[in-house]
Amino acid sequence: MLKKFIVRKNEKGILTRDGDFRAILAPGRYRFWRFGGTPAVSTCALDTVMPTLAEPLVDYLLQHEPKEAEKHFIAIALQTNEIGVRYENEEPVEILPPGARRFIWKGLKTHRVACFDLDAGAELPDTLAASLNPAAPKNRAVTGLDGVLFVQVPAYHAGVLSIDGRIADLLEPGLKAFWRFKRDVRMELVDTRLQVMEVSGQEIMTKDRVGLRLNLVASWRYTDVQKAFATVGKPLDYLYKELQFGLRAAVGTRSIDAILENKQDIDEMIAAHVKAKMEGFGIEVGSLGVRDIVLPGEMKDILARVVEAEKSAEANVIRRREETAATRSLLNTAKVMEDNPVALRLKELETLERVAERIDRISVFGGLDQVLNGLVTLKKG
């Protein structure tokens, strides 16, 4: 007729008879008569959250036996615009969403809940963000962190924070955290340093219908990050398109000869186009230029033949000019020798000296006069 139950030292028991609540039992051994309804005891570990099935019982105790409820458990009930952070022994263990209910058995630990108003803002206090940060090695695991957006902005960067599709703030380098409950919170990380953008493989037709492949390189940086993202949804896509349009406008209005003769004009035209289009968008474009111009295969052959012909013509002109100068020099020399026999004799001696350098032996007959005026016999040894 007696039914025995044991409630261990780390537990509390809930006594019911035929399913109706009777009492909360402290640790110990119990015997109950079967008279007056079948007894049953369900046990729960101390310092744990009661299961959802026990909430009706808790509601009954809170309403009809509040002193008994306060003695044995902690009741947590958040409003629809509140967020809770539950602590055990002053360490966070759980993020509670708006409208959440928790009932925790009292035991050896201290329990408390810090509540935050959603309407007061989305950002968490810095100290709370640091204590919840899952990347910190000393922090314990906290449940419910999917309701918090953690943002780590590195040096030389800025974070563009948007809430429900609108730009809300520009985040400085450091750790920030934001509530995600009842709002769409997003962050885009941007580099505020000078950067390089390449527009590669652009197939463009020149004014004289020659297809070219060009590559453009430009340096740029943000001057006002918040303004750039508030004005254009995707600033970098917009900058890329304007560089494309500027390149096509510069190349499409010029002939192939004009492009190859002076690429600087193309760079200046593109720079003027992009500067006018990006004014007031929070982005500054620095230096830019066409890096590569790739010609079609047949056009390369044609230009090679043109260059070869031009260089051949230049070589012929130079050759004729030098021949004319040499002939003129010989004529001047002959005129000098015609009127000056001494100069003629010196020229003959100079010629003889050059000849003597190329032979081993000279046989001279008739003296020096015969060398200059008569017979000269040269023999190789």
C-alpha positions in Angstrom: 0.0 0.0 0.0 3.1 2.3 0.2 5.0 3.6 -2.7 8.6 4.6 -2.3 10.5 7.5 -4.0 14.0 8.9 -3.9 14.9 12.5 -4.6 18.7 12.8 -4.9 20.7 15.6 -3.5 21.1 17.4 -6.8 17.4 17.1 -7.6 14.0 18.3 -6.7 10.8 16.3 -7.1 7.3 17.1 -8.1 4.6 15.1 -6.3 1.4 14.4 -8.1 -1.7 12.2 -7.3 -3.6 11.0 -10.3 -1.9 13.7 -12.3 -2.8 16.6 -9.9 0.0 18.6 -8.3 0.5 18.1 -4.6 3.9 19.3 -3.5 7.5 20.1 -4.4 9.9 17.7 -2.7 13.4 18.5 -1.4 16.1 15.8 -1.6 15.4 12.7 0.5 13.5 9.4 0.7 9.7 9.3 0.6 6.8 6.9 1.1 3.3 7.7 0.2 0.1 5.7 0.7 -1.9 4.8 -2.4 -5.1 6.0 -0.7 -6.4 9.2 -2.1 -5.0 8.7 -5.6 -1.9 7.0 -7.1 1.2 9.0 -6.1 3.9 9.9 -8.7 7.2 11.8 -8.4 9.1 13.4 -11.3 12.5 14.6 -10.6 14.5 17.5 -12.1 18.2 18.4 -11.7 18.9 21.6 -9.8 20.0 24.7 -11.7 18.3 23.5 -14.9 15.5 24.9 -17.0 12.2 23.2 -16.5 10.8 21.4 -19.5 8.0 23.0 -21.5 5.6 20.4 -20.2 6.0 21.8 -16.7 4.9 25.3 -17.6 1.2 24.8 -16.8 2.3 23.7 -13.3 4.5 26.7 -12.9 1.7 29.0 -14.0 -0.6 27.4 -11.4 2.0 27.9 -8.6 2.7 31.5 -9.6 -1.0 32.3 -9.5 -2.2 30.2 -6.5 1.0 29.5 -4.5 3.4 32.3 -5.3 5.4 31.8 -2.1 6.0 28.2 -2.9 7.0 29.1 -6.5 9.5 31.8 -5.3 11.0 29.3 -2.9 11.8 26.7 -5.5 12.4 28.3 -8.9 13.1 31.5 -10.8 10.5 32.7 -13.2 11.5 34.6 -16.3 9.0 36.1 -18.7 10.0 38.7 -21.3 7.9 41.2 -23.1 7.5 41.1 -26.9 10.0 44.0 -27.2 12.6 42.6 -24.8 15.7 40.5 -25.1 17.2 38.7 -22.2 20.7 37.5 -21.4 20.6 34.7 -18.7 23.5 34.5 -16.3 24.7 31.6 -14.1 27.3 32.6 -11.5 27.6 35.9 -13.4 28.6 34.2 -16.6 26.2 34.4 -19.7 24.8 31.1 -20.7 21.8 31.9 -22.9 20.3 34.6 -25.2 16.5 34.8 -24.7 14.4 36.0 -27.6 11.5 38.4 -27.2 8.5 36.9 -25.4 10.5 34.0 -24.1 9.7 32.2 -20.8 12.1 30.3 -18.6 11.6 28.6 -15.3 14.8 27.5 -13.5 15.2 25.4 -10.4 17.1 27.2 -7.6 20.2 25.4 -6.5 23.8 26.0 -5.8 24.3 28.7 -8.5 23.2 32.3 -8.7 20.9 33.2 -11.5 19.9 36.5 -13.0 18.5 37.9 -16.3 19.6 41.2 -17.9 16.8 42.6 -20.1 17.3 44.9 -23.1 14.7 47.0 -24.9 14.6 46.3 -28.7 13.2 49.7 -29.4 16.2 51.4 -27.8 18.6 50.3 -30.6 20.2 47.3 -32.2 23.7 47.6 -30.9 24.9 45.7 -27.8 27.0 47.4 -25.1 30.7 46.8 -25.7 31.2 44.9 -22.5 28.3 42.6 -23.3 29.6 42.0 -26.9 33.0 41.1 -25.5 31.6 38.6 -23.0 29.4 36.9 -25.7 31.9 36.9 -28.5 32.3 33.2 -29.4 35.8 33.9 -30.9 37.2 34.8 -27.5 39.0 31.7 -26.1 38.0 32.4 -22.5 34.3 32.8 -23.1 32.0 29.8 -22.5 29.5 28.6 -25.0 26.3 30.5 -25.0 23.1 29.2 -26.6 21.0 31.4 -28.8 23.9 33.3 -30.3 22.2 33.1 -33.7 20.2 36.1 -32.6 23.3 38.3 -32.4 25.4 39.5 -35.4 29.1 39.9 -34.4 31.2 42.3 -36.5 35.0 42.5 -36.4 36.2 45.5 -38.5 40.0 45.3 -39.1 42.3 48.2 -39.3 42.1 50.4 -42.5 38.6 49.2 -43.1 35.1 50.4 -42.4 31.8 48.5 -41.8 28.7 49.7 -43.6 25.8 48.7 -41.3 22.3 48.3 -42.8 19.1 47.6 -40.9 16.0 46.5 -42.8 17.6 47.6 -46.1 18.7 51.1 -45.0 22.2 52.3 -44.2 22.2 52.9 -40.4 25.8 53.6 -39.5 29.5 53.4 -40.5 31.5 51.2 -38.1 35.0 52.0 -37.1 37.7 49.3 -36.6 36.9 47.1 -33.6 34.4 44.5 -32.3 30.7 45.3 -32.5 27.5 43.2 -32.0 23.9 43.8 -32.9 20.6 42.2 -32.1 19.0 40.3 -35.0 15.6 39.8 -33.5 12.7 41.4 -35.4 15.1 43.2 -37.8 17.3 42.4 -40.8 20.9 43.4 -39.8 23.7 43.2 -42.4 27.2 44.5 -42.5 29.5 45.0 -45.6 33.2 45.3 -45.0 35.0 47.9 -47.2 38.7 48.7 -47.5 39.4 52.5 -47.2 42.9 52.3 -48.6 44.0 53.0 -52.2 43.0 50.0 -54.4 43.4 48.8 -58.0 40.6 47.8 -60.3 41.2 46.0 -63.6 38.9 46.1 -66.6 40.2 43.2 -68.7 39.4 41.7 -72.1 37.3 44.5 -73.6 36.5 43.8 -77.2 36.0 47.2 -78.9 35.7 48.3 -82.6 37.7 51.4 -83.6 36.4 54.1 -85.9 37.9 52.4 -88.9 36.3 49.1 -88.0 39.3 47.3 -86.5 38.5 45.0 -83.6 40.9 45.5 -80.6 41.2 43.8 -77.2 42.1 46.2 -74.4 42.9 46.0 -70.7 42.4 49.0 -68.4 43.9 49.5 -64.9 42.7 52.2 -62.5 43.5 53.1 -58.9 40.6 54.3 -56.7 39.6 54.8 -53.0 36.6 55.8 -51.0 36.3 59.4 -49.9 32.9 59.0 -48.2 32.0 55.4 -47.6 28.5 56.1 -46.2 27.7 58.4 -49.0 28.8 55.9 -51.6 26.6 53.1 -50.3 23.7 55.5 -49.7 23.8 56.7 -53.3 24.5 53.5 -55.2 23.5 49.9 -54.1 26.9 48.5 -55.3 29.5 51.2 -55.7 32.2 49.0 -57.2 29.9 47.6 -59.9 29.0 51.2 -60.8 32.6 52.2 -61.0 33.5 49.2 -63.2 30.6 50.0 -65.6 31.7 53.6 -65.9 35.3 52.6 -66.7 33.9 50.3 -69.4 31.8 53.0 -70.9 34.7 55.5 -70.8 37.0 53.0 -72.5 34.5 52.3 -75.3 33.8 55.9 -75.9 37.5 56.8 -76.2 38.4 53.9 -78.5 35.3 53.8 -80.6 35.8 57.4 -81.8 39.4 57.0 -83.0 41.1 55.2 -85.8 43.7 52.5 -85.2 46.5 54.8 -86.2 45.5 57.5 -83.8 45.2 55.0 -81.0 48.6 53.5 -81.6 50.3 56.9 -82.0 49.1 58.4 -78.8 47.6 56.3 -76.0 47.9 59.2 -73.6 44.9 60.9 -75.3 42.8 57.8 -74.6 43.8 57.7 -70.9 42.9 61.4 -70.5 39.5 61.0 -72.2 38.7 58.0 -70.0 39.8 59.9 -66.9 37.6 62.9 -67.7 34.6 60.7 -68.4 35.0 58.7 -65.1 35.6 61.9 -63.1 32.4 63.5 -64.3 30.4 60.4 -63.7 31.7 59.6 -60.2 31.4 63.1 -58.9 29.3 63.2 -55.7 29.3 59.4 -55.3 32.0 59.2 -52.5 34.6 57.5 -54.7 37.8 59.1 -56.1 39.6 57.7 -59.1 43.3 58.3 -59.2 45.6 57.3 -62.0 44.3 55.1 -64.8 45.6 53.9 -68.1 45.3 51.4 -70.9 47.7 48.6 -70.0 47.5 46.4 -73.1 46.3 46.8 -76.7 46.0 43.4 -78.5 45.6 43.5 -82.3 44.0 40.7 -84.4 46.5 38.3 -86.1 45.9 39.6 -89.7 46.2 43.3 -88.5 49.6 42.4 -86.9 50.9 41.1 -90.2 49.7 44.2 -92.1 51.2 46.6 -89.6 54.5 44.7 -89.6 54.7 45.0 -93.4 53.9 48.7 -93.1 56.6 49.3 -90.6 59.0 47.3 -92.6 58.3 49.4 -95.7 58.6 52.6 -93.8 61.9 51.6 -92.3 63.2 50.4 -95.7 62.3 53.7 -97.2 64.1 55.6 -94.4 67.2 53.4 -94.9 67.3 54.2 -98.6 67.0 57.9 -97.9 69.8 57.8 -95.4 72.0 55.7 -97.8 71.4 58.2 -100.7 72.2 61.1 -98.4 75.5 59.6 -97.3 76.5 58.8 -100.9 75.8 62.3 -101.9 77.9 63.7 -99.0 80.7 61.3 -99.8 80.7 62.3 -103.5 80.6 66.0 -102.6 83.6 65.4 -100.3 85.6 63.7 -103.1 84.8 66.5 -105.5 86.1 69.1 -103.0 89.3 67.1 -102.5 89.9 66.8 -106.2 89.5 70.6 -106.6 92.1 71.2 -103.9 94.6 68.8 -105.4 94.1 70.3 -108.9 95.3 73.7 -107.8 97.9 72.4 -105.3 100.6 69.9 -106.4 102.0 69.5 -102.9 98.6 68.4 -101.6 98.4 65.9 -104.5 101.8 64.6 -103.5 100.8 64.3 -99.8 97.7 62.3 -100.9 99.9 60.0 -102.9 102.1 59.4 -100.0 99.1 58.7 -97.7 97.9 56.2 -100.3 101.3 54.6 -100.4 101.3 54.3 -96.6 98.0 52.5 -96.5 99.2 50.1 -99.2 102.4 49.5 -97.3 100.4 48.4 -94.2 98.9 45.5 -96.1 102.2 44.0 -97.6 105.4 42.5 -96.3 108.0 43.8 -98.8 108.2 46.7 -101.3 110.7 46.7 -104.2 111.4 50.2 -105.5 113.4 50.9 -108.8 114.6 54.3 -109.9 114.6 56.1 -106.5 111.8 58.0 -104.7 110.9 59.9 -107.8 110.2 56.7 -109.6 107.9 55.7 -106.7 105.9 58.8 -107.0 106.1 59.4 -110.8 107.2 56.2 -112.4 106.9 52.5 -111.9 106.1 50.9 -108.5 106.5 47.2 -108.1 104.8 45.5 -105.1 105.4 41.9 -104.2 104.0 39.9 -101.3 106.6 38.0 -99.4 
